[in-house]
């Protein structure tokens, strides 16, 4: 046999071995992969034990609980904001409307009518009479006293404030007083407007208004201030209705605020056409 052939045969033999080895290794690797794949699949298909099932259910319930807590927190924050709005709007109403009307208009006009020799701003006549003051302002000073009492109630309650503190007990005491004084004010309002229109054509009163408007610290539009009490009940209706709607049924004030909502809606219906 020629040497070249022998070498060629040996080379062929090595080549054949190498191919067989590759096939064997390939098959072995595939076998391992398939085995591993079956093992992983078997692990994935293992039926969880009852404890695992409860863990999954508990996890889902926990997510629901998180949502419930989040919703409760939103309702709580809305309730707190509405209570703050109730206080702040009441404070503004007392200070910037009722007290302003008394200090800037009623008291100076009343003082001027009682002076024996009137010389206010060089005028010889008072801006108006005592009777005209009543026609113009009606029972506004009674409104001031009632709302100062309401503001005091709120401040006292806030001094002991907490998440479960109630408001309805003090709010319910306001309605009888408010019904009485606002019925008088609103029934009188047409007289207020007609008196203002008449006095606005009277020169001493006109000069008095001009002197107030020039004072940047006291400058007020009298007629617009006199209109504000007409919207007071509507303001209460909006805030108290929202407050009741944003109080959880589990809150100790839920029933009481529902009564407040019903009461203020009745009051609003009584006065809405006045």
Secondary structure, 3 states (H helix, E strand, C coil): CCHHHHHHHHHHHHHHHHHHHHHHHHHHHHHHHHHHHHHHHHHHCCCCCHHHHHHHHHHHHHHHHHHHHHHHHHHHHHHHHHHHHHHHHHHHHHHHHHHHHHHHHHHHHHHHHCCCCCCHHHCCCCCCCHHHHHHHHCCHHHHHHHHHHHHHHHHHHHCCCCCCCCCHHHHHHHHHHHHHHHHHHHHHHHHHHHHHHHHCCCHHHHHHHHHHHHCCCCCCCHHHHHHHHHHHHHHHHHHHHHHHHCCCCCCCCHHHHHHHHHHHHHHHHHHCCC
